Amino acid sequence: MGKKDLKLRILNDSTNSINTASKLILNGDAVAVMAETVYGLAVDASNKSAIKNLYSLKKRPKNNPLIIHVESINMALEVGKENEDFLILAGTFWPGPLTIILPQKKNSSISKEATAGLKSVALRMPKSKVFLRLIKKVGKPLAAPSANLSGYISATDSKHVQECFKNNIKLILDSGRCEYGLESTVINLTKKPYIIERMGVINKEEIFKKTKIITIEKNQKKKKIVSPGQLFKHYAPKKPLRLNAKYPKIDESFLAFGSNFADSKYCLNLSKKSNLKEAAYNLFYYLRKLDNLEKKKIAVSPIPMRGLGKTINERLRRASFEWR
């Protein structure tokens, strides 16, 4: 580690590093930690000053609420109002990549800055063991948006976090690459019909199959933000994206999908076997790699609109700002 990196520590997750991370958080600092979805920047959700600093650090719009991460259903119900369907969903999918929006209790400890002043609160119990251990050690819910500058490609590796924030944060808990590579599904239980506010790893078909709870997908053109992931331009590389491209043009690198394309310097294949889970895992990781090449643009292969492909396409549309 060189002199320029002395402020930032990157530690493998261990009892000692989690102790260090919890002390930093209780002192008002942000710590990068791996969720099974993407890396997050975690702060004490009850600390108004820490939340304000987090928004500033990420350059995040103040009307974009944060997800509050908990280590148990009981911790979630300390801040959110109990709902029978919440208990079914949490009992089925937690810990895991499902965020559930509930009405917030009046005596909630969560800073209103973390919820963007909304009367609701977005809650999730992550599957990541290091994240759960950190929440338990701190003993409080943690607000943790993705560990990237607002609007840019999400971080799925500790190196991505370091690229974004350098010495502006004090600690990254390095646990390697994230399991899924896509953010959690967000479901809004504050009123019926229940709305999937953000598509993610878990789709409405799986929710219905496992719980018999009916959900509908959000009208993406509605402008009111009630959940993370609803900014029109999001997950975006610095370079323009061209979607549904059969082949790249001379000034484009290529994000491919399927057996017709081999990897090269300017072509990365999300999945040669056309496996959508593998494609989701590689999506943000490969977009960052292509964004760092000298080509002026990025072309992207068509992705099937089924299963995880629907979520991948949603991320790509926002990244290309297609519905401007």
Disulfide bonds with the S-S distance in Angstrom:
none
